[in-house]
Amino acid sequence: MRAAGDQATIAPSARADGRVTLPGDKSISHRYAMLAALAHGESVIHGYSRGADCAATLECVRALGAHVDKTGDRVTITGRGRDGLKAPSAPLDAVNSGTTMRLMSGILAAQPFRSSFTGDASLQRRPMRRIIDPLQRMGARIDSDNGFPPLTIHGAPLKSISFRPAAASAQIKSCVLLAGLYADGTTYVEEPIQTRDHTERALETFGVDVTTADGRVGVEGGQVLRACELHVPGDISGAAFWGALAAATPGGNIVIEQVGLNPTRTDLLKLLERAGASVGRSSGRPSTGELVGTIVIRHGTMNSFEIAASEVPGVIDEIPALAALAAMMPRGCTFTVRGASELRVKESDRISSLAAGFRALGSHVEEFADGFRLEAAPMHEAMVDAHGDHRLAMAFAIAATKASGPVTILGASAVAVSYPGFFETLAQLTGEAPADSVDRRQP
C-alpha cells in the first residue's frame, strides 16, 4: 500500500487477520463535548475521537467560552453551565461536520446572542431546512442560503413543541432535544422509526431526565447538567470496514476490542451474518451510559443480501462498508438497498459516487433514487474517486484488496474525518505490516 498526498494505492491481499482497537465513536464524542460545555464544572472525556469532525466540535465549544484541553484522545472541558455560553467573536466553523452544525444549532437557538455557522464546500451543499423548521417553530429566527449553510442564528426564548420529523434522523431528533433543554415545558420528538439513541443516553449521563415511551422522546426545559467523567467506546461504524474485510477473505479473522455495542447500532452485525459472515460478540458491559464489548468476525459462505427501508436508519453510516463486502463476494451475488435517499445528502452524493466507484472496479451497479443494487463481478486494477467522502474512501480501500491489480483512490485523505490511521491499520491486517497475534476464541 502506498499513500501520498490526497491519494492511496492499495495492492491485492489474501490476508485479513489481526486485532483492532477502534477510534472513539464519532457520534458519541460530538455529544459528550457539547453537553460538557453546558455542564457546571470540569468533565473529562477519555477515548475522544481523533477525527477532524470531532475536532471541529471542540473548536466550536471553545469559541463559545468553554475551556478545552486536549491531550491525545483525552479531553478535559470546563463547562460554563447551561446559560453561560458567550457570543463567539467570529463565525463558528463546522468544517465538514454536519453533526456539529445540526446539533449545535439546537443549543444556539436559545442563546441571548446572534451566532453564525459556516463550513467547507461539502457542508454548504447539505440541507439544513430539516433543523431550521422545528427551531423556528420553537421561537428562534434562522437565516440561511435557501435552506443551506451558512446559517445565522438569532437566539430567542424557546417554547416547547411536539415534533415528528418527516424522515427518521438522529441528528434532527438530537437538535430538537438540545433546544428543548431551554424551552418552557417538555419538548417531544416522535420517531417514525427508532434512530440511534446516543443523545438520550448522554443527556441522562449528564443528569438530565429523559422520558421515552411509545416512540416519543421528551426533555423538560430548565434542567441543570452536571460535569462528569466519561469513556467513549470504539466506533462501530469503523468496525464495519474490518467486518467486511474479514467476512470476504478466506481464512479471515479479525478481533475488534472495546467497541460500542449500543442496541440501536448493532443491526450492522445482523447484516454481516445475513451476508454469510461468522460474528461472535461479548454481551457488552456498561460504560457511562453505553455498552462496550468485543466482536470477532470471521470469513463465511457469502451470499446475496439486502437492507429493508425500515433498517436503513440504524445502518445509514455503514452502507458503504456493506457495499464493499458485496463487491468482494463471488460473481453474481447481489446487495440491494432501498429507502436510503438520505445517502444523497451526505459528504457526497453517496449513491452516485459509490456506484461510480464500484463500477470502475468491475461491479455492476444499478442506481435508484433511494438506493442501489450492486452485483458482484471480478474486480480489476482501477482508479476511483472518493469525492472527499471518508466512508467511500475506506469502502473502496477495503474492496481494493480483492482486485486483480493495484487500485488508486483519489481523495483518500478524507479518512481523517473519522478514522486517522485507517490505512496503517489496513496494512497491518492485510500483512503489509506486522500484526499482533490473534486470540481466535469467541469473546
RAMOSUL-V460754 format. One line per field, one symbol per residue. ss: DSSP state (a for helix, b for strand, c for the rest). phi: phi as a letter, one per 30 degrees, with the letter a starting at -180 (. if undefined). psi: psi as a letter, one per 40 degrees, with the letter a starting at -180 (. if undefined). Layout:
ss=???
phi=???
psi=???
This chain:
ss=cbbbccbbbbccccccbbbbbccbcaaaaaaaaaaaaacbbbbbbbcccccaaaaaaaaaaaacccbbbbbccbbbbbbbcccccccccccbbccccaaaaaaaaaaacccccbbbbbccccaaacbcaaaaaaaaaaccbbbbbccbbbbbbbcccbbccbbbcccccaaaaaaaaaaaccbbcbbbbbcccccccaaaaaaaaccccbbbbccbbbbbcccccbccbbbccbcaaaaaaaaaaaaaccccbbbbbbbbccccccaaaaaaaacccbbbbcccbbbccbbbbbbbbbccccccbbbcaaaaaaacccaaaaaaaaaccccccbbbbcccaaaaaccccaaaaaaaaaaaaccbbbbbccbbbbbccccccbbbbccccaaaaaaaaaaaccccccbbbbcaaaaaaccccaaaaaaaaaccccccccccccc
phi=.bbbhcbbcccebcbaalbbcddeedddeedddddddcddjcccccieeddddddddddddddcjddbbbbiccbcbcdcieccdcdddbedcdhccddedddddddddcddacbcbbadddddccdcedcdedddddkdcbcbchjbddcbccdaeccdbcbcddbdadddededdddddcddjcccbccdbdcecddeddedddjcdbcbahiccbbddidcccdacbbcdddddddedddddddcceidabccchcdbeedcdeedddddddjdcbcaddjbdbhjcdbabcbbbdbddbeabcdedceedbedcdeddddeddddeejdbbbbbibdeddbcebdddddddddddddkdcbcdbeclabccdaecbeacbcdhicdddeddddddddcddadbccdidddedebbeiedddedddcjdbecddcddddd
psi=hhhhbfiihhiiieighahhhiiihddddddddddddeihahihhifhheiddddddddddddeeihhhhhbehhhhhieideeiihieihhhebehddddddddddddeifiiiihaaadddeehhedddddddddeeihhiigfeiiiihhhiihiiiihhhidihhddddddddddddeigahhihhhdhhiifddddddddeehhhhhhfehhihhieihiiiihihhiihddddddddddddehhehhhhhifihfhdeeeddddddddeeihhiiieiiihfeihiaihhhiiahiiiiihideeddefdeedddddddddeiiheiihhhiffdddefadigdddddddddddeeihhhiidfaihhhiihiihihihefehdddddddddddeeieiihhhifdeededdgheddddddddeeeihiiihheii.
